[in-house]
């Protein structure tokens, strides 16, 4: 993970300094912004490997920053929220965030999340070598074409816009076609750590994936719910 660039968008100067200090000590390059607009400018200029994004920001709040950046880039986004409200967490995920931590959080937890999110991309590439991908690293499931190397998904020839975690979830299920996995197992394998939060994270990502890959999201034919188990991908 040495040499990875992390953008931290946080208006609390003390928290920003603490987070930046600990990330630098772990070997990351850190870019810091104190408001939403500056965060967008920094993300566009530096193309970070990961963004830590506070929700309550001056100028533009974290939800809007996330929404804007997600249309432009597939960088993983970890939301920082002072609110424990379920609605705020779900809204963040729906805006395209990949995960969230609730303040106050331990630095050990934050660093573990950061490391896991960065490492997950490497694991996905390693798993691709053992998957049913063709020589170009492409998995085909029905009308879907999942390019593991380029992180591009197309359906019937039309490229889809997926968040990094939507892509990771779809790729994992495609690599394990017709196998059903529990939400807890998907959190561990796709999010890359033993997740201590609720399983709504998986449900939200499944919901948004269905909106993008299913002809009729209300009656999915590919990304199926297996009662009493979890989810699976079918052809």
C-alpha positions as CSV (number, residue, x, y, z in Angstrom):
1,X,0.0,0.0,0.0
2,X,3.0,2.3,0.1
3,X,2.8,5.2,-2.2
4,X,-1.0,5.3,-2.4
5,X,-2.6,8.7,-2.4
6,X,-5.5,9.4,-0.1
7,X,-7.6,12.6,-0.2
8,X,-9.1,13.6,3.2
9,X,-12.0,16.1,3.0
10,X,-12.8,17.1,6.6
11,X,-13.5,20.6,8.0
12,X,-12.6,19.7,11.6
13,X,-9.0,20.9,11.7
14,X,-8.0,18.8,14.7
15,X,-9.5,15.6,13.3
16,X,-7.9,16.3,9.9
17,X,-4.5,16.7,11.5
18,X,-4.8,13.5,13.5
19,X,-6.0,11.5,10.5
20,X,-3.4,13.0,8.2
21,X,-0.6,12.3,10.7
22,X,-1.6,8.6,11.1
23,X,-2.1,8.0,7.4
24,X,1.3,9.5,6.6
25,X,2.9,7.3,9.3
26,X,1.4,4.3,7.5
27,X,3.2,5.3,4.3
28,X,0.4,7.0,2.4
29,X,0.6,10.3,0.6
30,X,-2.2,12.5,2.0
31,X,-4.0,15.4,0.3
32,X,-6.2,17.5,2.6
33,X,-9.2,19.8,1.9
34,X,-11.4,21.7,4.4
35,X,-14.6,22.1,2.3
36,X,-16.6,20.3,-0.3
37,X,-15.7,22.5,-3.3
38,X,-12.0,22.3,-2.5
39,X,-12.4,18.5,-2.2
40,X,-13.8,18.2,-5.7
41,X,-10.9,20.4,-7.1
42,X,-8.3,18.2,-5.3
43,X,-9.9,15.0,-6.4
44,X,-9.9,16.1,-10.1
45,X,-6.3,17.3,-9.9
46,X,-4.7,14.5,-7.9
47,X,-6.7,11.4,-8.9
48,X,-6.4,9.8,-5.4
49,X,-6.5,6.1,-4.8
50,X,-9.1,6.6,-2.0
51,X,-11.2,9.5,-0.6
52,X,-12.1,9.9,3.1
53,X,-15.1,12.2,2.9
54,X,-16.9,13.9,5.8
55,X,-20.7,14.5,5.4
56,X,-21.0,17.8,7.2
57,X,-18.9,20.2,5.1
58,X,-18.9,23.9,4.2
59,X,-19.8,24.9,0.6
60,X,-21.0,21.5,-0.5
61,X,-21.9,18.7,1.9
62,X,-20.4,15.3,1.5
63,X,-23.4,13.8,-0.2
64,X,-23.2,16.3,-3.0
65,X,-19.5,15.9,-3.3
66,X,-19.9,12.1,-3.5
67,X,-22.6,12.4,-6.2
68,X,-20.5,14.7,-8.3
69,X,-17.3,12.7,-8.1
70,X,-19.0,9.4,-8.6
71,X,-20.1,10.6,-12.1
72,X,-16.5,11.4,-13.0
73,X,-14.3,8.7,-11.4
74,X,-14.5,5.3,-9.8
75,X,-12.2,6.0,-6.8
76,X,-13.3,4.3,-3.6
77,X,-15.1,6.7,-1.2
78,X,-15.2,6.1,2.6
79,X,-17.8,8.5,4.2
80,X,-17.1,10.0,7.7
81,X,-20.3,10.8,9.5
82,X,-21.1,12.1,13.0
83,X,-24.6,10.8,12.7
84,X,-25.6,7.3,13.6
85,X,-28.9,7.7,11.7
86,X,-29.6,4.8,9.4
87,X,-31.0,7.2,6.8
88,X,-27.7,9.2,6.5
89,X,-25.8,6.0,5.9
90,X,-28.1,4.7,3.3
91,X,-28.2,8.1,1.5
92,X,-24.4,8.0,1.4
93,X,-24.4,4.6,-0.2
94,X,-27.0,5.6,-2.7
95,X,-24.9,8.6,-3.7
96,X,-22.1,6.2,-4.6
97,X,-20.1,5.8,-1.4
98,X,-18.5,2.5,-0.9
99,X,-18.5,2.4,2.9
100,X,-18.8,4.6,6.0
101,X,-17.5,5.0,9.5
102,X,-19.4,6.8,12.3
103,X,-17.7,9.4,14.5
104,X,-16.2,9.0,17.0
105,X,-14.2,6.2,15.4
106,X,-11.0,4.6,16.5
107,X,-7.9,5.3,14.4
108,X,-7.2,1.5,14.3
109,X,-10.6,0.9,12.7
110,X,-10.2,3.7,10.2
111,X,-6.8,2.5,9.2
112,X,-8.1,-1.0,8.9
113,X,-10.9,0.2,6.6
114,X,-8.5,2.2,4.4
115,X,-6.1,-0.8,4.1
116,X,-8.9,-3.2,3.3
117,X,-10.5,-1.0,0.6
118,X,-7.1,-0.5,-1.1
119,X,-6.2,-4.1,-0.8
120,X,-9.5,-5.3,-2.1
121,X,-8.7,-4.0,-5.6
122,X,-5.6,-6.1,-5.6
123,X,-7.4,-9.2,-4.4
124,X,-10.0,-8.8,-7.1
125,X,-7.3,-8.9,-9.7
126,X,-5.8,-12.0,-8.2
127,X,-9.2,-13.7,-8.1
128,X,-9.7,-12.9,-11.7
129,X,-6.8,-15.2,-12.6
130,X,-8.8,-18.0,-11.0
131,X,-12.1,-17.1,-12.5
132,X,-13.9,-17.9,-15.7
133,X,-12.6,-14.8,-17.3
134,X,-11.2,-15.1,-20.9
135,X,-7.7,-14.3,-21.9
136,X,-8.5,-10.6,-21.9
137,X,-9.9,-10.7,-18.3
138,X,-13.5,-10.5,-19.4
139,X,-16.4,-12.5,-17.8
140,X,-19.6,-12.8,-19.8
141,X,-22.9,-13.5,-18.0
142,X,-25.8,-13.3,-20.4
143,X,-25.8,-9.9,-21.9
144,X,-23.3,-8.6,-19.4
145,X,-19.6,-8.2,-20.1
146,X,-17.5,-7.6,-17.1
147,X,-13.9,-6.4,-17.8
148,X,-12.0,-7.2,-14.6
149,X,-8.8,-5.4,-15.7
150,X,-10.4,-2.2,-17.0
151,X,-13.2,-2.2,-14.3
152,X,-15.8,-1.7,-17.1
153,X,-19.2,-3.4,-17.3
154,X,-21.4,-3.3,-20.4
155,X,-24.9,-4.7,-21.0
156,X,-25.8,-5.6,-24.6
157,X,-22.9,-3.4,-25.7
158,X,-23.8,-0.4,-23.7
159,X,-21.3,0.7,-21.0
160,X,-22.8,1.0,-17.5
161,X,-21.8,3.4,-14.7
162,X,-21.0,1.5,-11.5
163,X,-19.5,2.6,-8.2
164,X,-16.3,0.6,-7.2
165,X,-18.2,-1.5,-4.7
166,X,-21.1,-2.2,-7.2
167,X,-18.4,-3.4,-9.6
168,X,-16.7,-5.5,-7.0
169,X,-19.9,-7.1,-5.8
170,X,-21.0,-7.9,-9.4
171,X,-17.5,-9.2,-10.3
172,X,-17.4,-11.5,-7.2
173,X,-20.9,-13.0,-8.0
174,X,-20.0,-13.4,-11.6
175,X,-16.8,-15.2,-10.6
176,X,-18.9,-17.5,-8.5
177,X,-21.9,-17.9,-10.8
178,X,-25.0,-19.6,-9.5
179,X,-23.5,-19.9,-6.0
180,X,-25.6,-18.2,-3.2
181,X,-23.8,-16.2,-0.5
182,X,-25.0,-14.7,2.7
183,X,-24.9,-11.0,3.3
184,X,-22.3,-11.4,6.0
185,X,-20.1,-13.5,3.7
186,X,-20.4,-10.9,0.9
187,X,-19.4,-8.1,3.4
188,X,-16.3,-10.0,4.3
189,X,-15.3,-11.0,0.8
190,X,-16.3,-7.9,-1.2
191,X,-15.7,-5.2,1.4
192,X,-12.5,-7.0,2.5
193,X,-12.8,-7.2,6.3
194,X,-15.0,-8.6,9.0
195,X,-17.8,-6.0,8.9
196,X,-19.3,-5.0,12.2
197,X,-22.2,-3.0,10.9
198,X,-25.6,-4.1,9.6
199,X,-26.1,-5.9,6.3
200,X,-28.1,-3.1,4.8
201,X,-24.9,-2.1,3.0
202,X,-25.2,-5.2,0.8
203,X,-28.9,-4.7,0.2
204,X,-28.4,-1.2,-1.0
205,X,-25.7,-2.2,-3.4
206,X,-27.8,-5.0,-4.7
207,X,-30.8,-2.7,-5.2
208,X,-28.7,-0.2,-7.3
209,X,-27.1,-3.0,-9.3
210,X,-30.5,-4.3,-10.2
211,X,-31.5,-0.9,-11.4
212,X,-28.6,-1.0,-13.8
213,X,-28.4,-4.6,-15.0
214,X,-32.0,-5.9,-14.9
215,X,-34.7,-5.3,-17.5
216,X,-37.2,-5.3,-14.7
217,X,-35.5,-4.5,-11.4
218,X,-38.7,-5.2,-9.4
219,X,-38.6,-8.8,-10.8
220,X,-34.9,-9.6,-11.3
221,X,-33.9,-12.4,-13.5
222,X,-30.2,-12.3,-12.9
223,X,-29.3,-10.9,-9.5
224,X,-31.5,-13.1,-7.4
225,X,-32.5,-13.2,-3.7
226,X,-32.1,-16.7,-2.2
227,X,-34.6,-16.8,0.7
228,X,-32.9,-17.6,4.0
229,X,-29.4,-17.3,2.4
230,X,-28.6,-14.1,0.5
231,X,-27.9,-13.4,-3.1
232,X,-26.6,-15.1,-6.3
233,X,-26.0,-14.3,-9.9
234,X,-27.7,-16.4,-12.6
235,X,-27.4,-16.4,-16.4
